Structure formats: C-alpha cells, structure tokens
Amino acid sequence: MKTTKNYAGIPQEFGNLSTSKIVIIPVSYNGTSNAQNSDVSGPEAFFEASENIELYDIETDSEAFKEGVYIADAISENDSPKKVVEEVHQTTKKYINRNKFVTIFGGEHSISIGTVRAFNECFSSLSVLHIGAHTDLRKEYDGSKYNNACAMYEANSSTNLVQVGIRSMDISEKREINSDKVFFAHEMAVNEDWMDDVVDQLSTNVFITFDLHGIDPSIMPSVTNPEPGGLFYYETLEFLKRVFDEKNVVGFDMVELNPNKNDKSSNALAAKLFYKMLSYKFASNDDSYDIGNEDDNSVNPFSKLSKFKNDDDDF
C-alpha cells in the first residue's frame, strides 16, 4: 500500500516530510497471525477512517495535525517474519534519526519486535508500555522467534517492559513475566490505583505498543483474537493522558486491527485513539519539540535523554 493521500485529508502544507514532526509508517503484514483475511488491511482501514475524524481535539484544545504528519512508504516485505522485522527495524530507526516523532500502524503484533528494537537502540533507559490482552512472551512459536506470540519477548529482556490489561497467556509464559510489571485485567478491575502503579514502574523515556485487543471487544470487536474484560474508552484516555503528561513518550505503534466490511466502528475507534495520542503528545509537550528542516544540522529534540549513535551507515 502506498497512499497518495495525506493523513486524515490534511492540506499538503502539513503533509511534507521535510517539515512534518510526525511520521506514520504503515505495515500491513499479517503472516503469523491467526486472523481471517479481510477485504482491506488494517492500515488501509485506519487511513480511511482517519479521513472522517475531526482534527480539532476538544479535550486538549489543540490541532495536532498542524505539527505536520507524513505518511511514509508502506513496508511491503512479506517473504518471512524475520525479514519483515528487519525492515520495520531499519525503517523506523531511519526516521527516528531524521528527528521525527515516529509512529507505526500495523499489521500484526510481531512487527513490534522491529519497532521496539529501533527505539531501544536510539533512546536510553527505555520503558516499553504494552497495552494488550496477551502477554506475547513466548521465546519461540511454530519454529520462529518472530511469531506474533513472541512479540514482547525481546522487549522483556532488553527494555523495561510494563504490560497492561493482560488477560490471556500460556502457562509457559509464567516463567518470563515480571510480576511487578504485569498488570492483569482482573486485578486492575478491583484496584482503583492501577494507573498510579503503572506510571510508577515506567522510566522517563516510554515507547507505547498498543495492541488493540487491549480494548474491550464490546467497543473494539474487529481485532485478532478478541478477549473479554478489556479497557473501555474513557479509562483508556485517562491512562494515556497520564502517561503522556508524566513521561517522555518517544513514539508508539498500534497493531491488530482486523477490519470488518460490515462494521467500521472499530476502524473509527482506532483512528480516534491514534489521533488522541498525537494530541496528548503535542499538547502536553509544547516546549519539547523544535524540529527544523530535516536537511539541516539541528540537534535531535530528544538529545538530552537519548543515546543516538548517528550510525548512518546502517541505511
């Protein structure tokens, strides 16, 4: 997929790579997922739904799109899960090193192996905040460590992984979890302080991987492997706002939208959540971003907190 349209139908002046602060990388890959094939990919449905959202956010009194949003060429690699992860990793890192706030829309959760790897190489003391239903902590599944079920295994060993909304896992994953940093849905339901507890576990730099089946299927039915007992809309927003306000969110991905041609409400919810996250980022961090033309030598906006290697030879 290579869209010829700007994100959400914004004017071209806000959709140029050189002046945009935000980049969206589409990744349609679903090679290891159990999802049924749909008529359109998750990213395609997301971009279509985004054209119907209002771009003024009432809560934050902001228009995040005016920061500039560039849609990168879609990642079309699908020869193998490993090659997909490698291309996601390199493409994500390339745009981070161009001083962009990088976001990724998938696709299955295995692509997050590549996104987390890229952000972990570019930012120091990284926390990965995983919102989802499944732990995805298998070391290997179906003969591959790049399977959807392994999406968070590498993050668990190489970053400060904090998982929220978990309500499904294999018994083998019990040996992998950090009990202080896995917030099970059934415990969250009776703990009014769970948001405080999660934020306390996060370091300053945070990358969010948002698996959409973290949302309750009563309001987000079009996902792979839906699980009852998920988060609802306003508690999700309250939690996200806390994280953006109190931490330095350096980027995020959103995965697992499985479009249903007969019900587009999930597409709309994904589009709204994505834009809310951009609104929280740029409304709560107005003084943290000062990006010039991508061709100049301006200092990376996260330089005080990052460990950039500027290894351009990788690209």
Steps between C-alpha positions, in 0.01 A plus 500: 500500500625841406240760575492807281297690755618694800413376846137581588470711187719779643627772264825424321685766697464275806587177318855558379782290639747786537275710723291234678580412860298178484553197275258208462644176360232259370572127535227268373675174586288220651715200413505323839161606630194280531281781370263428217571685179299818463415705193736779607812517712513658842701804384273555200190494722672726753589764243150489353345547845744780583354708218174517693627620839491861611852638528426747779530315831260646756670355808845641427378805306751415229544406135785252504502458122649850469825356633519325163423133432682312226392154381808298414510238227332187628720208595411233247752231594323168564749228405556395861421625852871563562537715188188698593638572848836603353340743254274647769805542723711677237218720369392607847856581603556701180213735580595530868843615386333761280365657819142386449242385753456155350177300514418169336162353409475124438444223433559226751683544827818325383599822321553652845815291537648731238354823635613432857847402378535830312384718789712310749809566289421873485376586851661438834328326792199415287173373646266314267139543603303213349122538504342173393313186593777243448847491653664395168805383696577169332865465405399305189176388340445278196875484455553877487600764753339761275149365547210713620507308829862612556441872445608610850767241578794711386357812664474309827871423501639825352272775636287586800182326382175591674185316385147625559162331455632144473235230521629212288829307506651155468628334816849491350507881509474507880876456525556807282276756668611756755214493749557863602471620142212294364159648577235235458153618403325315782722674756464840334122465527522513882797735535402865469867599515619287209587802284724640773663160539572471127646850471725429798653208309588708192832673441517846342515387136197294398409324176136385484400189310123503485348166408138584428364185664598673822170681451184314600344323200160649581635827355793363292377175344707504179832373633691177480430263789260723699487442875223612741584720795698775330535874548224745417530826313516766771715302740738440209514873428552584867786255519665614176477864602674418829783329316546781248483765772744335738742323266687571178316287245751461217271319254234233473360226284142379465427148375247220450210684334317230302243694291144378460330621182161496674601695811747787480465615860831338600678682219358828626604427858855415393522824300367704791736341754798554272420870459432540874850367567646757262291769670625399844859498378502843342264671743692383808849549357474831318855601592666164441498507123690737277562327171645689209531388139612136490802600292641742755731414789257573782542305820265210548212613726554204730876541524502562875341162560615292207797289403512577129790333325444682167602182325389611156694211349209277602279653232 
